């Protein structure tokens, strides 16, 4: 009998990435459904009665820990989170494991083995697939879904110039325009390639590929973007990474 799972994650791109990796590493697993918030999650779990729930911790409405408190006893929970400090709370809530964002194939494989050891009928991945997955780097964000008014746009991460905090939101500035997302800068940093993106101020992250030059005036430092697309101040706390440039 196939194991049945649902994926609860409010970020569509991360949800799709987790689904794709599970289908690759555990093809026998049946993905019975997906949800993007806590209320929808409880309705989905009640309808599908899955054995396994991959559950994001930070979601609109009910958060993952609140959802976990209402799950039936037969559900095995794997929390998905951007923060390592949520691990203790996850295990206190009865989770079998937790996954950190950005997802790592090797770490997901460890989780699958734990789930299989708890009674699934799935066959283990082949040695060749294990070698491929364990050698693979973490998957970083490739697209961002940002809102502009009532319109949602998919923005290629490579085309983003910078991210900037704006109240409860983060502003995404790209070659094709601007938009807003609900991820904080701290959450974004965990999902962006550190070889391409760097935090330059407590309120901004820059795409290093978009930098034309760095202007220095004593201890003050500013980043000029290519094509005259703007200037970003570099605060003293983040200046060290640019002093040799």
BAFI-878051 format. One line per 3 residues: number of its first residue (from 1); their letters; for each residue x, y, z of N, C-alpha, C, O. Coordinates in nm, 3 decimals, decimal comma. Example, Ala and Ser with C-alpha at 12.3 -4.5 7.8 and 13.67 -1.06 7.14 Angstrom:
1 = AS = 1,319:-0,569:0,780:1,230:-0,450:0,780:1,320:-0,330:0,780:1,424:-0,332:0,846; 1,285:-0,225:0,708:1,367:-0,106:0,714:1,290:0,003:0,787:1,341:0,114:0,804
END
This chain:
1 = XXX = 0,084:-0,120:0,000:0,000:0,000:0,000:0,088:0,125:0,000:0,182:0,135:0,078; 0,055:0,220:-0,088:0,134:0,343:-0,098:0,108:0,433:0,023:-0,004:0,442:0,073; 0,215:0,500:0,067:0,198:0,603:0,169:0,136:0,726:0,104:0,160:0,754:-0,013
4 = XXX = 0,055:0,797:0,182:-0,017:0,915:0,132:0,030:1,038:0,210:0,041:1,033:0,332; 0,058:1,147:0,138:0,109:1,269:0,201:0,038:1,391:0,145:-0,015:1,388:0,034; 0,039:1,500:0,222:-0,004:1,630:0,174:0,105:1,731:0,204:0,184:1,713:0,297
7 = XXX = 0,110:1,837:0,124:0,210:1,942:0,140:0,139:2,072:0,177:0,051:2,119:0,104; 0,178:2,131:0,290:0,118:2,256:0,335:0,229:2,361:0,336:0,318:2,357:0,421; 0,224:2,454:0,243:0,329:2,556:0,227:0,269:2,675:0,156:0,206:2,659:0,051
10 = XXX = 0,286:2,796:0,213:0,218:2,912:0,155:0,293:2,973:0,037:0,235:3,056:-0,034; 0,418:2,936:0,014:0,494:2,989:-0,099:0,485:2,891:-0,217:0,539:2,781:-0,208; 0,419:2,928:-0,327:0,397:2,834:-0,438:0,525:2,773:-0,494:0,527:2,654:-0,526
13 = XXX = 0,631:2,851:-0,507:0,753:2,799:-0,566:0,819:2,696:-0,476:0,867:2,593:-0,525; 0,821:2,720:-0,346:0,877:2,623:-0,253:0,790:2,498:-0,245:0,840:2,386:-0,231; 0,660:2,518:-0,255:0,568:2,404:-0,254:0,594:2,314:-0,375:0,598:2,191:-0,363
16 = XXX = 0,611:2,376:-0,491:0,638:2,299:-0,613:0,773:2,229:-0,605:0,788:2,117:-0,652; 0,873:2,297:-0,546:1,005:2,237:-0,534:1,002:2,114:-0,445:1,062:2,012:-0,478; 0,932:2,122:-0,332:0,921:2,008:-0,242:0,848:1,893:-0,310:0,889:1,777:-0,298
19 = XXX = 0,741:1,923:-0,380:0,668:1,819:-0,452:0,757:1,750:-0,554:0,758:1,627:-0,563; 0,833:1,828:-0,632:0,920:1,770:-0,735:1,028:1,682:-0,674:1,057:1,574:-0,726; 1,089:1,727:-0,563:1,194:1,647:-0,501:1,139:1,519:-0,441:1,203:1,414:-0,448
22 = XXX = 1,020:1,526:-0,382:0,958:1,405:-0,328:0,926:1,304:-0,439:0,945:1,184:-0,421; 0,878:1,354:-0,552:0,847:1,265:-0,663:0,972:1,198:-0,719:0,967:1,085:-0,767; 1,085:1,270:-0,713:1,211:1,213:-0,759:1,265:1,109:-0,661:1,305:1,000:-0,701
25 = XXX = 1,267:1,145:-0,533:1,331:1,060:-0,433:1,241:0,950:-0,379:1,290:0,847:-0,332; 1,112:0,970:-0,387:1,018:0,873:-0,330:0,899:0,859:-0,425:0,788:0,901:-0,392; 0,921:0,800:-0,542:0,815:0,794:-0,644:0,692:0,716:-0,599:0,583:0,737:-0,654
28 = XXX = 0,707:0,627:-0,500:0,591:0,551:-0,452:0,498:0,635:-0,364:0,383:0,598:-0,342; 0,547:0,747:-0,314:0,466:0,832:-0,226:0,354:0,898:-0,306:0,379:0,957:-0,412; 0,234:0,890:-0,256:0,120:0,957:-0,319:0,100:1,094:-0,258:0,074:1,106:-0,138
31 = XXX = 0,111:1,200:-0,340:0,083:1,336:-0,294:-0,066:1,361:-0,316:-0,110:1,381:-0,429; -0,142:1,359:-0,208:-0,288:1,363:-0,218:-0,344:1,504:-0,229:-0,461:1,522:-0,260; -0,260:1,605:-0,204:-0,310:1,741:-0,214:-0,213:1,841:-0,154:-0,114:1,805:-0,090
34 = XXX = -0,243:1,970:-0,178:-0,159:2,078:-0,128:-0,249:2,190:-0,077:-0,363:2,206:-0,122; -0,196:2,266:0,020:-0,269:2,381:0,073:-0,170:2,492:0,106:-0,052:2,466:0,127; -0,221:2,615:0,111:-0,133:2,731:0,130:-0,158:2,806:0,260:-0,090:2,905:0,287
37 = XXX = -0,253:2,761:0,342:-0,275:2,826:0,471:-0,328:2,724:0,570:-0,369:2,614:0,532; -0,327:2,762:0,699:-0,362:2,667:0,803:-0,504:2,617:0,799:-0,529:2,499:0,824; -0,600:2,705:0,769:-0,741:2,665:0,764:-0,764:2,566:0,650:-0,830:2,463:0,668
40 = XXX = -0,711:2,597:0,532:-0,723:2,505:0,418:-0,652:2,374:0,446:-0,695:2,268:0,401; -0,541:2,380:0,522:-0,466:2,259:0,555:-0,551:2,162:0,636:-0,554:2,043:0,606; -0,621:2,213:0,738:-0,703:2,125:0,821:-0,816:2,061:0,739:-0,850:1,945:0,759
43 = XXX = -0,874:2,139:0,648:-0,981:2,084:0,564:-0,926:1,975:0,472:-0,990:1,871:0,453; -0,808:1,999:0,415:-0,747:1,900:0,326:-0,711:1,772:0,402:-0,737:1,662:0,354; -0,654:1,787:0,519:-0,614:1,670:0,598:-0,736:1,589:0,641:-0,733:1,466:0,641
46 = XXX = -0,844:1,659:0,678:-0,967:1,591:0,715:-1,025:1,513:0,597:-1,079:1,404:0,616; -1,014:1,569:0,476:-1,070:1,504:0,358:-0,984:1,387:0,309:-1,038:1,285:0,268; -0,852:1,403:0,315:-0,762:1,303:0,256:-0,709:1,200:0,356:-0,667:1,091:0,316
49 = XXX = -0,709:1,233:0,485:-0,657:1,143:0,589:-0,518:1,089:0,553:-0,499:0,968:0,549; -0,420:1,177:0,528:-0,287:1,132:0,491:-0,212:1,073:0,610:-0,243:1,102:0,726; -0,112:0,989:0,579:-0,024:0,937:0,684:0,089:1,036:0,715:0,144:1,035:0,825
52 = XXX = 0,123:1,123:0,616:0,236:1,214:0,629:0,192:1,356:0,592:0,121:1,376:0,493; 0,234:1,454:0,673:0,205:1,594:0,644:0,336:1,672:0,645:0,404:1,679:0,747; 0,371:1,731:0,530:0,484:1,824:0,521:0,425:1,963:0,549:0,344:2,014:0,471
55 = XXX = 0,467:2,024:0,660:0,392:2,137:0,714:0,482:2,259:0,738:0,573:2,255:0,821; 0,455:2,366:0,665:0,526:2,492:0,686:0,487:2,548:0,823:0,373:2,533:0,867; 0,582:2,612:0,891:0,552:2,667:1,024:0,489:2,805:1,014:0,390:2,833:1,083
58 = XXX = 0,544:2,893:0,930:0,491:3,029:0,920:0,394:3,039:0,803:0,434:3,033:0,687; 0,266:3,053:0,835:0,161:3,061:0,734:0,055:3,160:0,779:0,043:3,189:0,898; -0,023:3,213:0,683:-0,135:3,299:0,722:-0,244:3,219:0,792:-0,255:3,098:0,771
61 = XXX = -0,322:3,285:0,874:-0,426:3,216:0,949:-0,363:3,136:1,062:-0,290:3,192:1,144; -0,389:3,007:1,067:-0,324:2,919:1,164:-0,182:2,891:1,119:-0,159:2,863:1,002; -0,085:2,897:1,213:0,051:2,859:1,174:0,068:2,708:1,184:-0,023:2,637:1,227
64 = XXX = 0,185:2,659:1,145:0,206:2,515:1,139:0,194:2,446:1,273:0,142:2,335:1,281; 0,243:2,510:1,380:0,234:2,450:1,513:0,088:2,439:1,558:0,050:2,341:1,623; 0,007:2,539:1,522:-0,135:2,534:1,557:-0,207:2,426:1,478:-0,295:2,357:1,530
67 = XXX = -0,170:2,411:1,351:-0,228:2,304:1,270:-0,191:2,167:1,328:-0,276:2,079:1,339; -0,064:2,151:1,365:-0,016:2,023:1,418:-0,093:1,981:1,543:-0,114:1,862:1,567; -0,135:2,079:1,621:-0,208:2,048:1,744:-0,346:1,988:1,717:-0,407:1,930:1,807
70 = XXX = -0,395:2,001:1,593:-0,528:1,950:1,559:-0,522:1,827:1,468:-0,625:1,783:1,417; -0,404:1,771:1,447:-0,392:1,657:1,356:-0,432:1,527:1,425:-0,414:1,513:1,546; -0,486:1,432:1,348:-0,517:1,300:1,406:-0,390:1,227:1,445:-0,284:1,255:1,389
73 = XXX = -0,398:1,133:1,538:-0,278:1,067:1,590:-0,196:0,991:1,485:-0,075:0,975:1,501; -0,262:0,944:1,378:-0,188:0,862:1,281:-0,098:0,946:1,189:-0,015:0,889:1,118; -0,112:1,078:1,189:-0,034:1,163:1,098:0,110:1,179:1,147:0,134:1,213:1,263
76 = XXX = 0,204:1,155:1,058:0,344:1,186:1,084:0,374:1,324:1,025:0,346:1,349:0,908; 0,431:1,413:1,107:0,451:1,551:1,064:0,598:1,578:1,039:0,684:1,543:1,120; 0,627:1,642:0,925:0,760:1,695:0,895:0,743:1,845:0,877:0,678:1,890:0,783
79 = XXX = 0,802:1,923:0,969:0,791:2,068:0,957:0,892:2,122:0,857:1,004:2,071:0,845; 0,851:2,225:0,784:0,937:2,295:0,688:0,949:2,439:0,737:0,848:2,508:0,755; 1,072:2,485:0,758:1,089:2,616:0,819:1,216:2,684:0,768:1,310:2,618:0,724
82 = XXX = 1,218:2,817:0,775:1,337:2,893:0,738:1,429:2,914:0,858:1,539:2,967:0,843; 1,385:2,874:0,978:1,462:2,904:1,099:1,497:2,778:1,175:1,409:2,700:1,212; 1,627:2,757:1,199:1,673:2,640:1,271:1,620:2,637:1,414:1,600:2,530:1,471
85 = XXX = 1,595:2,755:1,473:1,550:2,760:1,612:1,409:2,704:1,628:1,365:2,679:1,740; 1,336:2,684:1,516:1,203:2,625:1,525:1,208:2,474:1,547:1,105:2,411:1,571; 1,327:2,415:1,538:1,340:2,270:1,547:1,287:2,217:1,680:1,213:2,119:1,682
88 = XXX = 1,324:2,281:1,791:1,280:2,232:1,922:1,128:2,239:1,935:1,065:2,147:1,986; 1,071:2,349:1,888:0,925:2,360:1,892:0,860:2,254:1,804:0,754:2,201:1,838; 0,925:2,222:1,691:0,872:2,120:1,600:0,867:1,985:1,669:0,766:1,915:1,661
91 = XXX = 0,974:1,947:1,737:0,977:1,818:1,804:0,883:1,816:1,924:0,824:1,713:1,955; 0,869:1,930:1,993:0,774:1,938:2,103:0,631:1,915:2,053:0,546:1,864:2,125; 0,608:1,955:1,927:0,474:1,937:1,868:0,456:1,799:1,809:0,353:1,771:1,748
94 = XXX = 0,553:1,710:1,826:0,539:1,572:1,782:0,588:1,545:1,642:0,553:1,442:1,584; 0,668:1,634:1,585:0,718:1,612:1,448:0,818:1,497:1,445:0,895:1,477:1,539; 0,817:1,422:1,335:0,917:1,317:1,316:1,049:1,377:1,269:1,156:1,320:1,291
97 = XXX = 1,041:1,495:1,202:1,162:1,560:1,151:1,127:1,702:1,110:1,010:1,742:1,113; 1,229:1,778:1,070:1,206:1,912:1,016:1,303:1,936:0,902:1,412:1,878:0,899; 1,264:2,021:0,808:1,346:2,057:0,693:1,367:2,207:0,693:1,273:2,283:0,716
100 = XXX = 1,491:2,250:0,667:1,521:2,392:0,659:1,517:2,439:0,514:1,559:2,368:0,423; 1,466:2,560:0,494:1,469:2,625:0,363:1,602:2,700:0,349:1,650:2,756:0,447; 1,664:2,702:0,229:1,624:2,632:0,107:1,643:2,482:0,121:1,731:2,436:0,194
103 = XXX = 1,560:2,407:0,051:1,562:2,262:0,065:1,690:2,202:0,011:1,743:2,246:-0,091; 1,739:2,102:0,082:1,855:2,025:0,038:1,810:1,883:0,007:1,744:1,820:0,089; 1,846:1,832:-0,112:1,808:1,696:-0,149:1,860:1,593:-0,052:1,790:1,498:-0,018
106 = XXX = 1,986:1,611:-0,007:2,044:1,517:0,086:1,970:1,515:0,219:1,948:1,409:0,277; 1,931:1,633:0,268:1,858:1,641:0,396:1,718:1,583:0,382:1,669:1,516:0,473; 1,653:1,608:0,268:1,521:1,550:0,244:1,530:1,398:0,240:1,440:1,328:0,287
109 = XXX = 1,638:1,346:0,184:1,657:1,202:0,177:1,664:1,141:0,317:1,609:1,033:0,341; 1,731:1,209:0,410:1,736:1,162:0,549:1,595:1,155:0,608:1,561:1,061:0,680; 1,515:1,257:0,578:1,378:1,259:0,628:1,297:1,143:0,571:1,222:1,078:0,643
112 = XXX = 1,314:1,119:0,442:1,242:1,008:0,378:1,278:0,876:0,444:1,190:0,793:0,469; 1,404:0,856:0,473:1,446:0,732:0,539:1,382:0,718:0,677:1,342:0,609:0,716; 1,371:0,829:0,750:1,305:0,824:0,881:1,158:0,785:0,866:1,105:0,705:0,943
115 = XXX = 1,093:0,845:0,767:0,953:0,813:0,744:0,937:0,667:0,702:0,845:0,599:0,748; 1,024:0,619:0,617:1,018:0,480:0,573:1,040:0,385:0,690:0,978:0,279:0,697; 1,128:0,422:0,781:1,156:0,338:0,896:1,037:0,330:0,991:1,029:0,240:1,075
118 = XXX = 0,945:0,425:0,977:0,826:0,427:1,063:0,711:0,346:1,003:0,600:0,346:1,058; 0,737:0,277:0,889:0,634:0,185:0,844:0,583:0,201:0,703:0,486:0,136:0,667; 0,646:0,287:0,618:0,598:0,295:0,481:0,647:0,175:0,403:0,744:0,110:0,441
121 = XXX = 0,580:0,144:0,294:0,615:0,029:0,212:0,703:0,067:0,095:0,723:-0,014:0,004; 0,756:0,188:0,094:0,833:0,236:-0,021:0,969:0,170:-0,026:1,031:0,140:0,076; 1,015:0,147:-0,150:1,150:0,094:-0,169:1,250:0,207:-0,157:1,219:0,320:-0,194
124 = XXX = 1,371:0,181:-0,107:1,471:0,287:-0,094:1,519:0,334:-0,230:1,514:0,257:-0,326; 1,566:0,458:-0,242:1,620:0,507:-0,369:1,742:0,426:-0,411:1,811:0,367:-0,328; 1,766:0,423:-0,541:1,879:0,347:-0,593:2,011:0,412:-0,553:2,013:0,533:-0,527
127 = XXX = 2,123:0,334:-0,546:2,254:0,392:-0,511:2,295:0,506:-0,603:2,354:0,604:-0,558; 2,263:0,494:-0,734:2,300:0,601:-0,828:2,226:0,730:-0,797:2,283:0,839:-0,805; 2,097:0,717:-0,761:2,018:0,835:-0,728:2,067:0,897:-0,597:2,071:1,020:-0,584
130 = XXX = 2,104:0,813:-0,500:2,158:0,865:-0,375:2,282:0,949:-0,399:2,296:1,058:-0,344; 2,371:0,898:-0,483:2,496:0,970:-0,511:2,466:1,103:-0,579:2,528:1,205:-0,547; 2,371:1,103:-0,671:2,334:1,225:-0,743:2,276:1,330:-0,648:2,312:1,447:-0,654
133 = XXX = 2,188:1,288:-0,560:2,120:1,381:-0,471:2,215:1,436:-0,365:2,214:1,556:-0,338; 2,297:1,349:-0,305:2,387:1,392:-0,200:2,493:1,488:-0,251:2,544:1,570:-0,175; 2,526:1,478:-0,380:2,627:1,566:-0,438:2,568:1,698:-0,486:2,642:1,791:-0,518
136 = XXX = 2,435:1,704:-0,492:2,370:1,824:-0,547:2,372:1,938:-0,446:2,355:1,914:-0,326; 2,391:2,062:-0,492:2,387:2,177:-0,401:2,244:2,209:-0,360:2,148:2,160:-0,420; 2,230:2,292:-0,256:2,097:2,337:-0,216:2,031:2,411:-0,332:2,097:2,478:-0,411
139 = XXX = 1,899:2,397:-0,342:1,825:2,466:-0,447:1,788:2,606:-0,399:1,720:2,622:-0,297; 1,831:2,706:-0,473:1,799:2,844:-0,437:1,681:2,892:-0,521:1,649:2,834:-0,625; 1,618:2,999:-0,475:1,504:3,054:-0,547:1,543:3,094:-0,689:1,648:3,155:-0,711
142 = XXX = 1,458:3,059:-0,784:1,479:3,101:-0,922:1,374:3,202:-0,967:1,397:3,283:-1,057; 1,257:3,197:-0,902:1,148:3,289:-0,934:1,092:3,346:-0,805:1,098:3,283:-0,699; 1,038:3,466:-0,814:0,968:3,530:-0,703:0,830:3,570:-0,753:0,816:3,627:-0,862
145 = XXX = 0,728:3,540:-0,675:0,594:3,586:-0,710:0,567:3,714:-0,630:0,556:3,710:-0,508; 0,557:3,828:-0,700:0,541:3,958:-0,634:0,411:4,023:-0,681:0,368:4,004:-0,795; 0,349:4,099:-0,592:0,223:4,166:-0,627:0,247:4,312:-0,662:0,323:4,383:-0,596
148 = XXX = 0,180:4,354:-0,769:0,180:4,494:-0,809:0,034:4,535:-0,821:-0,033:4,506:-0,920; -0,015:4,604:-0,716:-0,158:4,631:-0,712:-0,234:4,500:-0,698:-0,209:4,423:-0,604; -0,326:4,474:-0,790:-0,403:4,350:-0,789:-0,345:4,242:-0,879:-0,407:4,138:-0,901
151 = XXX = -0,225:4,268:-0,932:-0,163:4,176:-1,027:-0,047:4,102:-0,960:0,035:4,162:-0,891; -0,043:3,970:-0,980:0,070:3,889:-0,933:0,162:3,860:-1,050:0,118:3,813:-1,155; 0,292:3,889:-1,033:0,390:3,868:-1,140:0,496:3,769:-1,096:0,538:3,771:-0,980
154 = XXX = 0,538:3,684:-1,188:0,653:3,599:-1,164:0,777:3,672:-1,214:0,784:3,710:-1,331; 0,874:3,693:-1,126:0,996:3,767:-1,160:1,115:3,673:-1,151:1,135:3,609:-1,048; 1,193:3,665:-1,256:1,314:3,585:-1,255:1,413:3,645:-1,157:1,445:3,764:-1,166
157 = XXX = 1,463:3,564:-1,064:1,553:3,615:-0,960:1,677:3,680:-1,021:1,726:3,780:-0,968; 1,729:3,625:-1,129:1,849:3,681:-1,192:1,826:3,824:-1,241:1,922:3,899:-1,258; 1,700:3,862:-1,265:1,670:3,995:-1,317:1,639:4,096:-1,207:1,612:4,213:-1,235
160 = XXX = 1,644:4,053:-1,081:1,617:4,143:-0,968:1,742:4,223:-0,935:1,851:4,167:-0,922; 1,728:4,355:-0,922:1,839:4,442:-0,883:1,861:4,439:-0,732:1,974:4,423:-0,685; 1,752:4,454:-0,657:1,765:4,451:-0,511:1,631:4,427:-0,444:1,525:4,442:-0,505
163 = XXX = 1,638:4,390:-0,316:1,522:4,377:-0,229:1,534:4,484:-0,119:1,644:4,513:-0,073; 1,421:4,541:-0,079:1,425:4,644:0,024:1,304:4,632:0,116:1,190:4,622:0,069; 1,329:4,634:0,248:1,220:4,625:0,345:1,127:4,745:0,330:1,171:4,858:0,311
166 = XXX = 0,998:4,717:0,340:0,898:4,824:0,330:0,782:4,787:0,422:0,683:4,728:0,378; 0,795:4,823:0,551:0,691:4,789:0,648:0,684:4,639:0,668:0,784:4,574:0,696; 0,564:4,583:0,653:0,544:4,439:0,669:0,582:4,361:0,544:0,577:4,238:0,543
169 = XXX = 0,619:4,432:0,438:0,649:4,369:0,310:0,795:4,393:0,272:0,868:4,467:0,338; 0,836:4,327:0,164:0,967:4,352:0,103:0,944:4,392:-0,042:0,874:4,324:-0,117; 1,004:4,504:-0,080:0,993:4,552:-0,218:1,095:4,483:-0,306:1,213:4,474:-0,271
172 = XXX = 1,050:4,434:-0,419:1,136:4,367:-0,517:1,153:4,461:-0,635:1,055:4,496:-0,701; 1,276:4,503:-0,663:1,303:4,596:-0,772:1,381:4,522:-0,880:1,493:4,477:-0,856; 1,322:4,512:-0,997:1,385:4,439:-1,108:1,391:4,526:-1,232:1,339:4,638:-1,233
175 = XXX = 1,454:4,474:-1,336:1,463:4,549:-1,462:1,327:4,577:-1,521:1,307:4,677:-1,590; 1,231:4,487:-1,493:1,098:4,502:-1,552:0,997:4,573:-1,466:0,881:4,585:-1,505; 1,038:4,621:-1,347:0,944:4,691:-1,261:0,960:4,651:-1,115:1,062:4,594:-1,076
178 = XXX = 0,859:4,682:-1,034:0,863:4,656:-0,892:0,742:4,574:-0,848:0,642:4,565:-0,918; 0,756:4,514:-0,730:0,645:4,441:-0,670:0,672:4,422:-0,523:0,778:4,458:-0,473; 0,575:4,365:-0,451:0,586:4,341:-0,308:0,568:4,193:-0,277:0,487:4,126:-0,339
181 = XXX = 0,647:4,143:-0,180:0,632:4,006:-0,132:0,622:4,009:0,020:0,657:4,110:0,082; 0,576:3,899:0,080:0,558:3,893:0,225:0,678:3,833:0,297:0,681:3,833:0,420; 0,777:3,782:0,225:0,897:3,729:0,289:0,981:3,842:0,346:0,996:3,947:0,284
184 = XXX = 1,037:3,820:0,465:1,130:3,917:0,524:1,267:3,901:0,460:1,294:3,801:0,394; 1,354:4,000:0,480:1,490:3,990:0,428:1,562:3,869:0,489:1,640:3,802:0,420; 1,538:3,842:0,615:1,603:3,729:0,682:1,562:3,598:0,617:1,646:3,510:0,595
187 = XXX = 1,434:3,585:0,584:1,387:3,464:0,517:1,443:3,455:0,375:1,480:3,347:0,330; 1,449:3,568:0,306:1,502:3,570:0,170:1,647:3,526:0,165:1,685:3,448:0,077; 1,729:3,576:0,257:1,872:3,542:0,256:1,895:3,393:0,259:1,990:3,343:0,198
190 = XXX = 1,810:3,320:0,330:1,824:3,174:0,339:1,791:3,105:0,207:1,829:2,990:0,186; 1,720:3,175:0,119:1,674:3,113:-0,005:1,742:3,168:-0,130:1,713:3,125:-0,242; 1,834:3,264:-0,112:1,906:3,325:-0,224:2,049:3,273:-0,228:2,108:3,243:-0,125
193 = XXX = 2,104:3,263:-0,349:2,241:3,217:-0,367:2,338:3,320:-0,309:2,342:3,433:-0,358; 2,415:3,285:-0,205:2,504:3,384:-0,143:2,617:3,429:-0,234:2,681:3,531:-0,207; 2,643:3,355:-0,342:2,744:3,398:-0,439:2,691:3,509:-0,529:2,767:3,575:-0,601
196 = XXX = 2,560:3,530:-0,527:2,498:3,630:-0,614:2,433:3,745:-0,538:2,428:3,857:-0,588; 2,383:3,718:-0,416:2,311:3,821:-0,341:2,380:3,848:-0,208:2,424:3,755:-0,140; 2,387:3,975:-0,170:2,451:4,013:-0,044:2,367:4,119:0,025:2,313:4,208:-0,040
199 = XXX = 2,357:4,109:0,157:2,291:4,214:0,234:2,388:4,330:0,251:2,503:4,311:0,290; 2,341:4,450:0,220:2,428:4,568:0,227:2,380:4,668:0,333:2,449:4,765:0,364; 2,263:4,641:0,387:2,204:4,730:0,487:2,098:4,646:0,558:2,051:4,546:0,503
202 = XXX = 2,061:4,684:0,679:1,959:4,605:0,749:1,827:4,603:0,673:1,741:4,519:0,699; 1,812:4,697:0,577:1,686:4,703:0,501:1,703:4,669:0,354:1,608:4,686:0,278; 1,820:4,622:0,309:1,835:4,593:0,167:1,934:4,482:0,135:2,035:4,463:0,204
205 = XXX = 1,901:4,408:0,029:1,984:4,302:-0,028:2,004:4,336:-0,175:1,909:4,372:-0,244; 2,128:4,326:-0,225:2,156:4,361:-0,363:2,198:4,238:-0,442:2,261:4,146:-0,390; 2,162:4,238:-0,570:2,211:4,138:-0,665:2,349:4,186:-0,711:2,360:4,288:-0,778
208 = XXX = 2,454:4,114:-0,676:2,590:4,157:-0,709:2,611:4,168:-0,859:2,697:4,244:-0,904; 2,535:4,093:-0,937:2,547:4,101:-1,083:2,492:4,232:-1,137:2,519:4,269:-1,251; 2,415:4,304:-1,054:2,358:4,432:-1,098:2,444:4,551:-1,057:2,410:4,665:-1,088
211 = XXX = 2,554:4,526:-0,986:2,638:4,634:-0,935:2,733:4,684:-1,044:2,805:4,605:-1,105; 2,733:4,815:-1,067:2,826:4,875:-1,163:2,956:4,917:-1,095:3,065:4,889:-1,144; 2,942:4,984:-0,979:3,061:5,026:-0,906:3,024:5,056:-0,761:2,906:5,064:-0,725
214 = XXX = 3,127:5,071:-0,679:3,109:5,106:-0,539:3,181:5,237:-0,513:3,302:5,247:-0,534; 3,109:5,337:-0,468:3,167:5,468:-0,437:3,200:5,476:-0,289:3,119:5,441:-0,204; 3,321:5,523:-0,259:3,364:5,536:-0,119:3,401:5,681:-0,091:3,467:5,747:-0,170
217 = XXX = 3,355:5,727:0,023:3,387:5,863:0,067:3,417:5,855:0,217:3,328:5,865:0,301; 3,547:5,836:0,248:3,584:5,811:0,386:3,531:5,676:0,429:3,560:5,575:0,366; 3,452:5,674:0,535:3,392:5,549:0,580:3,257:5,522:0,513:3,203:5,413:0,525
220 = XXX = 3,203:5,623:0,444:3,074:5,606:0,376:3,093:5,527:0,246:3,195:5,539:0,179; 2,994:5,446:0,214:3,003:5,361:0,096:2,865:5,351:0,032:2,764:5,341:0,101; 2,862:5,355:-0,104:2,735:5,345:-0,176:2,755:5,259:-0,299:2,860:5,263:-0,363
223 = XXX = 2,652:5,181:-0,333:2,655:5,095:-0,451:2,577:5,161:-0,563:2,462:5,202:-0,545; 2,642:5,173:-0,680:2,576:5,224:-0,800:2,536:5,105:-0,886:2,618:5,018:-0,916; 2,408:5,101:-0,925:2,360:4,990:-1,006:2,380:5,018:-1,155:2,385:5,134:-1,197
226 = XXX = 2,393:4,914:-1,231:2,415:4,926:-1,376:2,297:4,997:-1,442:2,183:4,986:-1,398; 2,328:5,068:-1,548:2,223:5,134:-1,626:2,156:5,248:-1,555:2,046:5,289:-1,594; 2,220:5,302:-1,450:2,159:5,413:-1,377:2,030:5,377:-1,307:1,942:5,461:-1,290
229 = XXX = 2,019:5,247:-1,263:1,892:5,201:-1,206:1,881:5,230:-1,056:1,785:5,186:-0,992; 1,978:5,303:-1,001:1,963:5,342:-0,861:2,092:5,333:-0,782:2,195:5,287:-0,832; 2,083:5,377:-0,657:2,196:5,376:-0,564:2,150:5,319:-0,431:2,040:5,349:-0,384
232 = XXX = 2,234:5,235:-0,371:2,203:5,177:-0,241:2,313:5,212:-0,142:2,431:5,197:-0,172; 2,275:5,257:-0,024:2,373:5,284:0,081:2,420:5,152:0,141:2,341:5,058:0,157; 2,548:5,146:0,175:2,606:5,031:0,243:2,633:5,073:0,387:2,710:5,166:0,411
235 = XXX = 2,570:5,006:0,483:2,591:5,044:0,622:2,722:4,984:0,672:2,775:4,889:0,614; 2,774:5,041:0,780:2,904:5,000:0,834:2,904:4,851:0,869:3,006:4,784:0,854; 2,791:4,800:0,916:2,784:4,660:0,957:2,808:4,564:0,841:2,848:4,450:0,863
238 = XXX = 2,783:4,609:0,717:2,795:4,521:0,601:2,904:4,567:0,504:2,916:4,512:0,394; 2,982:4,666:0,544:3,081:4,725:0,452:3,203:4,637:0,430:3,269:4,647:0,326; 3,235:4,551:0,527:3,360:4,474:0,519:3,371:4,393:0,391:3,480:4,383:0,334
241 = XXX = 3,260:4,336:0,344:3,264:4,251:0,226:3,301:4,326:0,099:3,336:4,264:-0,002; 3,293:4,462:0,102:3,322:4,541:-0,017:3,453:4,619:-0,008:3,492:4,683:-0,105; 3,520:4,615:0,105:3,637:4,699:0,123:3,752:4,661:0,031:3,836:4,745:-0,001
244 = XX = 3,757:4,535:-0,011:3,866:4,492:-0,099:3,832:4,507:-0,246:3,913:4,474:-0,332; 3,712:4,558:-0,274:3,670:4,570:-0,415:3,715:4,704:-0,473:3,689:4,733:-0,590
END
